[in-house]
Amino acid sequence: AKIAALQTQFQQNVMKDEETYEIVLTREDMSGCPEGLIEAAKQAAIERKKRENEYVITLSRSLVEPFLTFSDRRDLRQQAFDAWTRRGELSSDRDNIKIAEEILSFDSSKPGS
C-alpha cells in the first residue's frame, strides 16, 4: 500500500507540473511551427487569460512535442525540453526525486529484487 501511495503521488506531481508550467511566447517565437500548433498555443493562452498577442506552450504532450519538433528557436526548444524532462520536480513542494528514492529503497528491500 505504501508503494502504491508513493507511485500515485509521483504521477500527481508530474501531472501538476504538466498542468501549471507554461512558456509564454510571441508569434515570432513560434517560427517554424505548423499553423495547427500555433492555433493550439493561442487557445492555451486564451484559456490562461494571457494578452492578445501571447501564445503558450505547456508541458501537455500535444503542445510540447510538436514545439520541440518544429520550433526554429533552439533556445526555446531547450527551455521546453528541460522542463519536460524535469516534470515532477519543477516545484520544491513537488519533489519527485525524494519520492523516487523512497520507491527505489522500498523495492530494493524486497526479497528477490
One Martini backbone bead per residue (centre of mass of N, CA, C, O) as a GRO file, in nm:
protein
  113
    1ALA     BB    1   0.056   0.064  -0.019
    2LYS     BB    2   0.296   0.259  -0.007
    3ILE     BB    3   0.388   0.238  -0.304
    4ALA     BB    4   0.120   0.334  -0.427
    5ALA     BB    5   0.125   0.615  -0.299
    6LEU     BB    6   0.392   0.705  -0.426
    7GLN     BB    7   0.311   0.667  -0.724
    8THR     BB    8   0.075   0.862  -0.715
    9GLN     BB    9   0.235   1.114  -0.633
   10PHE     BB   10   0.423   1.115  -0.870
   11GLN     BB   11   0.203   1.152  -1.091
   12GLN     BB   12   0.077   1.411  -0.974
   13ASN     BB   13   0.331   1.584  -1.008
   14VAL     BB   14   0.350   1.564  -1.312
   15MET     BB   15   0.064   1.674  -1.377
   16LYS     BB   16   0.102   1.950  -1.240
   17ASP     BB   17   0.332   2.046  -1.422
   18GLU     BB   18   0.175   2.019  -1.688
   19GLU     BB   19  -0.052   2.225  -1.596
   20THR     BB   20   0.138   2.487  -1.495
   21TYR     BB   21   0.336   2.503  -1.707
   22GLU     BB   22   0.490   2.785  -1.895
   23ILE     BB   23   0.536   2.938  -2.219
   24VAL     BB   24   0.566   3.264  -2.317
   25LEU     BB   25   0.478   3.387  -2.643
   26THR     BB   26   0.528   3.484  -2.957
   27ARG     BB   27   0.484   3.467  -3.286
   28GLU     BB   28   0.791   3.466  -3.347
   29ASP     BB   29   0.857   3.219  -3.154
   30MET     BB   30   0.681   3.023  -3.365
   31SER     BB   31   0.888   2.960  -3.558
   32GLY     BB   32   0.817   2.668  -3.766
   33CYS     BB   33   0.534   2.627  -3.688
   34PRO     BB   34   0.246   2.500  -3.722
   35GLU     BB   35  -0.067   2.620  -3.737
   36GLY     BB   36  -0.196   2.424  -3.531
   37LEU     BB   37  -0.002   2.497  -3.299
   38ILE     BB   38  -0.055   2.799  -3.290
   39GLU     BB   39  -0.355   2.771  -3.222
   40ALA     BB   40  -0.314   2.606  -2.958
   41ALA     BB   41  -0.140   2.825  -2.816
   42LYS     BB   42  -0.360   3.039  -2.823
   43GLN     BB   43  -0.571   2.881  -2.661
   44ALA     BB   44  -0.397   2.854  -2.407
   45ALA     BB   45  -0.380   3.160  -2.358
   46ILE     BB   46  -0.678   3.210  -2.322
   47GLU     BB   47  -0.723   3.008  -2.083
   48ARG     BB   48  -0.481   3.186  -1.921
   49LYS     BB   49  -0.520   3.496  -1.963
   50LYS     BB   50  -0.372   3.629  -2.186
   51ARG     BB   51  -0.260   3.813  -2.412
   52GLU     BB   52  -0.332   3.863  -2.740
   53ASN     BB   53  -0.001   3.831  -2.825
   54GLU     BB   54  -0.011   3.542  -2.690
   55TYR     BB   55   0.161   3.231  -2.626
   56VAL     BB   56   0.128   2.876  -2.522
   57ILE     BB   57   0.349   2.643  -2.367
   58THR     BB   58   0.316   2.335  -2.247
   59LEU     BB   59   0.345   1.997  -2.104
   60SER     BB   60   0.173   1.907  -2.308
   61ARG     BB   61   0.210   1.684  -2.552
   62SER     BB   62   0.046   1.848  -2.779
   63LEU     BB   63   0.261   2.092  -2.748
   64VAL     BB   64   0.563   2.013  -2.690
   65GLU     BB   65   0.640   1.815  -2.915
   66PRO     BB   66   0.597   1.997  -3.167
   67PHE     BB   67   0.780   2.221  -3.066
   68LEU     BB   68   1.041   2.049  -3.061
   69THR     BB   69   1.026   1.984  -3.371
   70PHE     BB   70   0.962   2.292  -3.517
   71SER     BB   71   1.120   2.493  -3.385
   72ASP     BB   72   1.364   2.749  -3.451
   73ARG     BB   73   1.414   2.780  -3.135
   74ARG     BB   74   1.656   2.654  -2.948
   75ASP     BB   75   1.617   2.792  -2.670
   76LEU     BB   76   1.315   2.705  -2.642
   77ARG     BB   77   1.355   2.405  -2.672
   78GLN     BB   78   1.537   2.376  -2.425
   79GLN     BB   79   1.338   2.480  -2.217
   80ALA     BB   80   1.117   2.267  -2.274
   81PHE     BB   81   1.290   2.014  -2.232
   82ASP     BB   82   1.377   2.064  -1.942
   83ALA     BB   83   1.089   2.062  -1.829
   84TRP     BB   84   0.999   1.786  -1.934
   85THR     BB   85   1.238   1.624  -1.778
   86ARG     BB   86   1.129   1.776  -1.485
   87ARG     BB   87   0.886   1.648  -1.417
   88GLY     BB   88   0.813   1.661  -1.066
   89GLU     BB   89   1.059   1.910  -1.007
   90LEU     BB   90   0.963   2.227  -1.044
   91SER     BB   91   0.881   2.205  -0.739
   92SER     BB   92   0.946   2.190  -0.403
   93ASP     BB   93   0.648   2.055  -0.341
   94ARG     BB   94   0.742   1.851  -0.602
   95ASP     BB   95   0.956   1.595  -0.512
   96ASN     BB   96   1.048   1.316  -0.698
   97ILE     BB   97   1.321   1.231  -0.593
   98LYS     BB   98   1.237   1.136  -0.312
   99ILE     BB   99   1.024   0.936  -0.407
  100ALA     BB  100   1.209   0.760  -0.581
  101GLU     BB  101   1.401   0.679  -0.355
  102GLU     BB  102   1.183   0.539  -0.185
  103ILE     BB  103   1.096   0.332  -0.392
  104LEU     BB  104   1.377   0.203  -0.434
  105SER     BB  105   1.420   0.118  -0.137
  106PHE     BB  106   1.172  -0.058  -0.120
  107ASP     BB  107   1.240  -0.256  -0.353
  108SER     BB  108   1.533  -0.346  -0.253
  109SER     BB  109   1.404  -0.493   0.016
  110LYS     BB  110   1.303  -0.710  -0.148
  111PRO     BB  111   1.272  -1.018  -0.216
  112GLY     BB  112   1.425  -1.070  -0.533
  113SER     BB  113   1.543  -0.767  -0.627
   0.00000   0.00000   0.00000
